[in-house]
Amino acid sequence: MPNTISQNVKSFNENIELLFEELELATKWGRPSILLAIHKSKLGQEKAERALEQKLNGLGLNIAHIIVNNEHSDVPHIILATSARNQTVFFVSNIDWGGGQDGRDAYKALNVYRELFVENQIKVVFWLTSGEAANLPRYAPDFWAFRHRVIEFAAQRTRGKVNLPVGILIWHVQNSIDSFDTPGKRITAREQILAKLPHKMESLSTRVDLLYNIGHLYWVMGNSTKALQAFTSGIDQVKNFQLPRIRSDLLNGTAIIYFEANQYDRAIEFYKEAILNSPEDGSLLINLSAACCALGRNQEAISIGKRAIRMNPTDAKIWNRLGYIDCAMGKFDEAISCFTKAAELDPRDAAYQKSLAISYSIIQRIDESKRLLGIARKLAGNQASPLLDIYEEAISGSLEKSLELLRTALETNQISKNDVRRDPNLNILFETPQIDVLVG
């Protein structure tokens, strides 16, 4: 199996070397060099800028950073106003922020004054996002024709889509404080209590809460059929009563079952009904956002996700899930921002440090990723999951070793197949076929 991460790190280094060689030759022969460097992530772009600047400083070249904004959109004339241009390489970024009535002033200036770059032997690197790279030939086609080389930096993952496993969805379940150590024993205990409850109005709330908990435990065990039966029974029992919270919980559980079965349209139907019962519950909204994202309805997912945040701005779980939804859309900078917020809101929860670590690995910030995994390990203490070792090997580039650790953890029952299928971090680090081979 090819080592994907190592290959992409090598590609990063090769791209830096290509940019450096182009600029080195342009300096040697006194010619212009108009280079376009495309990156999917601003954070990853910053890393590339630092790496190239360090190499260029070794040649005795100066670096001038031009960050485009409303007041500084005429890049060609900003460059011409700079002294010692012959010994300067210009780094230009944020051309989408050029201002003007249509927000395209920077593109217009490049298009109109394109010849100034050649006439003045300008050496320049335009650091572009994917969106800016798509806009450049549309809004500045003549300047686009003047380019000398385009270098595209791949994200650490080359896969176009990150799966959204059911594990990102939020349940309304409190941590169990009973003495039973397995879901099966917990189910038995609750079913025994349920059987003894009288079928009276005063016990209805307790009965339905038990059905919800039983359904969740069956889902944990991977028995979606029995889980759905429990939720359906609960919904039937409350249909003639004003118990909106309990009803929305049951509808949420039902939607999760359909989400896991890839029946996202059905899941959305149940989420919308649940939200009618509990319109202030941001957890339901973020789950609905995930279902919309899974169907490719990204703009709708973003809108609903932001609404969930506005409704519950201090809920770390909601920020965390929005981060995974952003990952699924390839919006890695936004994902990191969400994961960071979750970790700030609940700094003692190891799960949020893990999410942040995985997201940094996507954009090749491996040292930061490992540092965050170290924090997660300390927070978890004796309860640390074997998944931490698996994550660390994967982000370090040892995919074969990581998969072997995962296989061993499954064989020794340290984790279950359901854990693997549902874990959002594993679905970021590995391709779907790799996971499918392991879980069968």
N, C-alpha and C positions, 0 to 999 in steps of 0.2 A: 504494500500500500504506500503511495507517495506521501511524503511528509509535507502537507499543504502549508503549514505555518512557516517552516524553514524556507520553502520555495518563495513565499511572498516576502519574507525578510530579505532574502537575496535579491528579489526584484526591486525592493526599495533601494538597496545599496547600489544596484546597477543603474537605476534611474538617476540617483544623485551623481553617479560617476558620468553618465551621459550628459547631464546638464553642465557639470564642471568642465568636461572636455570641450564642449561647444564654446563655453565662455573663455576658456584658456586659449583656444585657437583664435577666437575673435580678437582677443587682446594682443596676441602675438602678431597677427597680420593686419591689425588696425581696421577691422571690418565690423559692420553691425551684426547683432545677434538678437533676434526677437524669438523668445522661447515661451511656450505655453505649458505650464505644469498643472495638471488636472488632478484634483483629489476629492474624494467623497466626503471627507471630514475636515472641518476647520482645525480640530485638535491635531489630526494627523498631518495636516498641511504645515502647522507651526513646527512640528518635529522636522519635516523635510527642509523648511526654511533654515532652521538652526544648523542642520547638518551641512547644507550647501554653503551657508555663510562661513562656517568654520573652515571649509576647504578653500574658499576664495580668499579668505584673509591670509592664508598661507602663501598666496601669490602676490600679496601686497595690494590687493584690490579693496576699495572701500565699498560698503553696501549702503545704499540709500533706500529706506522703506517709504513707499508712497501708499498710504491707506486712503482710498477714495471715499469722499463723503459729499454732502451738498455743496460745501464751500470749496472743495478741492476735487474737481471732476475733470479738469483739462490736463490730463496726464502729460501729453507732449510738451506743453509749455512749462509745466512744473519741472520737467526734466531739463529743458533748455535753460532754465533759470538757475540750474545747479552748477557750481564751479567744479573744476577738475573732473569733467565728464569722462575723459579718456581713461581715468583710473577708477571709475565707479561703475558698479553693476546695480541697476535699479530693480527692486522687488516691488511689484505692484499688486495690490489685493483689493478685494471688495468693489469691483467695478460695477456690480449690480446696485451699489448705493450711490450712484452718481447724481441723483437728484434730477431736477427739472420737472416740467409738467407731466411727463410720462415716465420719469425715473430713468431715462436713457442718455443723459447728458454725457456720461463718460464714454459710452459707445460711440456717440456722435463725434466727440472730439477725436477719438482714435481714427475714425473713418475719414474725417476731413483732413487731419494733419498727419496722416500715415507716413508721408514721404519724409517728414522731419527725422524719423527714426533712422532711415537709410542715409540721408544727407549728412547727418551728424554722427554716424557710426555708433549709434546708441546700443549698449548691451543691457538687455532688460529681460526679466523673467516675470511673466504674468501668472500669478498664483490664482487658479480658477476653481470654483466648485463645479460640480457636474452641470448645474443649472446655468452658470455663467458660461461654461464651455458651449452649451447648446445655444445660448443667446448671442454669442459673439459673431458667428457667421450670418445670423439673421439681422442683427442691428448694426454690424460693422463689417459688411461683406468685403469691402475693398481692403480694409486693414487685415482681415483674415487671410487674404491672398498674399500678404506680405510676410506672413509668419515663416520662420525658418525650421522650427521643429516643435512637435507636440509630444509631450511625455505624460502618460497617464499612470498615476499611482494607484495600484489596486489596494482595496481594503484588505485586512488580514484574511477575511473570509472572501472567497471568490463567488460563493453561491449568491444568486440574486434574491433569494427569499429565505427569511428565517421563519421557521415554523412557530406557531402560537399553540403550544400544547395546553391541555385543559388545566394543568397545574398552575397557570397564572390566575385562574378565576378565584374569586373570593367567596368563601362560605361564611355563613353566619353561625359559626359553631364555637363555643367556648372550649378551652382546654379542659379535658376530663380530669377530675380529681378522684375518681373511684380507684379501687385497688386492683382492678382487673388489667392484666398486662397485654392482652391481645384483643383486636377488634371483635373476634368471634365470641370471646367471653363477655365482652361488653354488650354485644347484641343480645346474647342469651339473658343477661341480667335485666336489660331493659324490656325485652319481650315478656319476661315473667312479671315485671311490674305492670306492664300494659294489660296483661291478661287479667289482673286482679282489680283494675280500675272499673268503677261502675260507669255505665253509659248514661251519665247525667250531665247537665249543663255545667255544674260547678267543677267537674273534672275534665271538661273539654279541652281547656288550654293545656293542662298537663299531658293529656292523651296525645294531642297533636304535636306538642314539643317532643315527646318520646318518639313519635313516628318520624319526625324530621331527623332526630339524632340517629335512629336506627337506619334510616335511608342513607345518611352520610357514612355510617360505618360500613354498610354493605358496599357503598361506592369505593371506600378505602380498600376493601378486600377485592375489588374488581368485579363485583356482582351487580352490574348495572340493572339487570332485570328486577331483582328484589328491591334495589334502591328505588327504582321508578314506581314499583308497586306501593312502597311505603309513602312516597310523596303523593301519589294519586289518591291513596286512601285518606291522607290528611286533608288534601284539597276538597275532597267530597264531603268530609265531616264539617268543614268550616264554611261551606258555600252559602249557607243561610244565616251566617252570623257576622257581626262587625268585628272581625279580628284581623285587621289589615297587616300588622307586622308578621304574625304567624303565617298568614296566607302568602305574603311576599317571600318569606323564607322558603316555603314549600315550592313556590314557582321558580325561585332561584335554583334550588336543587334540581328540579325537573329540567330547567334550561341547561344546566351543566351536563346532565346526562346526554341531552341531544347534541350539545357542543362536542362532547367527546366522541360521539358517533358521526361527527362531521355533518350533522344535519343543522347547519347554522341558521337557515331560515326559520326552522321550528324553534330553535333556541331564542332567536330574536323576538318571535311572537310571545313567548313566555316572559322574556325580560320586559317587554313593553307593558304586559299586564301586571307584572310585579311592580314596576315603577308607578303605575296608577295607584297601587295600594300603598306604596312607600315612596312618594315623590322626592323626599329629602335624602334618600339613601344613596350616597355616592358610590358605594360598592356595587350596587345594581347597575348604575350608569357605566362604570368602568368595565364591568362584565359585558354589557351591551356593546360598548366600544370595541372590545376584543372580538366579539362575534361579527360585527360589521367589518373589521379589519380582515378577519379570516375569509370573508366573502369578496375582498378586494375593494370594499366601499371605504376607501381611505379617508376622503374628506369628511364623510359622515362620522367615521371613527374618531378623527381628530376633534371635531366639533363636540361630540359627546364626551370624549375624554377631558377636554378643557372644562366642560360644564361640571363634570364630576369633581374636578379640582377646585373650582370656584365654590362648590357646595360644601366640600370637606377639605379645606386647604391645609389642615394640620394632620391629616391621616396619611401616615407613612405608607401603608399598604396600597393606597390608591396611587400615590406618586410612583411607587415601585412598579405597579402593573402598567401604568402609562409608559414607563421606560421600556418595558418589553414590547408594548405595542409599537412604539417608535422604532425599536430594533427591527421588528417585522417589516416595517416600511422602508428600512435602510436609512433612517434618520438618526444616525449614531450620536451626533453632537447633542441632539435633543434628548436622546435616551440617557446619556451620561448626566445631563442636567437634572433629569427626573430622578435617577438613581442617587445622585448626590444629595438632592433634597430629602429623599426618604431616609438616607443615612444620617443626615443632620437632625431630622425630626425624631429618629429613634436610634441613637448611636450605639446602643447596647444590643441590638438585634443583629446577629451574625449574618442573617439572610441578606440584608441590604448591602453589607460589605461585599458579599459574594457577587451580587448582581453588578455592583460597580466594578469589581475586579474583572468580571467576564467582559463587560462593555469596553473597558480599557484595552483588553486583549484584542478586541476586534480592530482597533485602530493602531495596533502595533506598539502600544505603550506597555511593554511587557514588564519593565521594572516596577511601574506603578501598580500594575495588575498583581504582581507577586506581593508587593507591600500590603495591598488591601486584603489579599488572601491570608496573609500573616495576622492581620488584625482580626479577621473572621475566625481564624483558628484559636486565637487567645480568648475571644468572646465565647466561643463554643465550649472551650475547656474539655472536660472529660466526655462531653456529649458530642464531640466533633464527629461528623459523618465521614465515612471513607470517600465520599464524593469530593471532599476537599483535596485529597491526594490526586484524584482523577482529574479534577480541574487544573491543578498545578502542572501536571505532566503535559496536559493538552496545550495550555497556553505557552509552555516552554518549548513546544515543537515536537514533543515525543508522543505523537498520536498513537503509534503502535503500543507503546508501554501503557499509555492511558487506557486504551481499549482493553488491554490485557488485565489491568487492574479492575476495570469495570466488569469484565467477564468473571474474574475471581470473586468479586463482591457479590455477584448474582449467584454463583455456584455455592457460595458459603452462606447464603441467605442474610448477608449484611444489609442488602437492599433488595427490593422486589422488582419484578419486571414492570409493575405499575409505576413504581418510583422513577424508573428510567424513562418510560414513555411520557410521563407527565412533567418531568423536570425541565424548566425552561432553559436553564444554563446548558444542560447537555444538548438540547436542541439547537443551541447557538454554536456550540463547539464542534458538533459532529453533523455529518450529513444524515438525512433521513434513512437512506439504505443501510448505513452503518448501524444505526439504532435498531432498525427492523431485523437485521441479522442476529443481533444479540437477544432480542426479546421474542423473536419467533412470530 
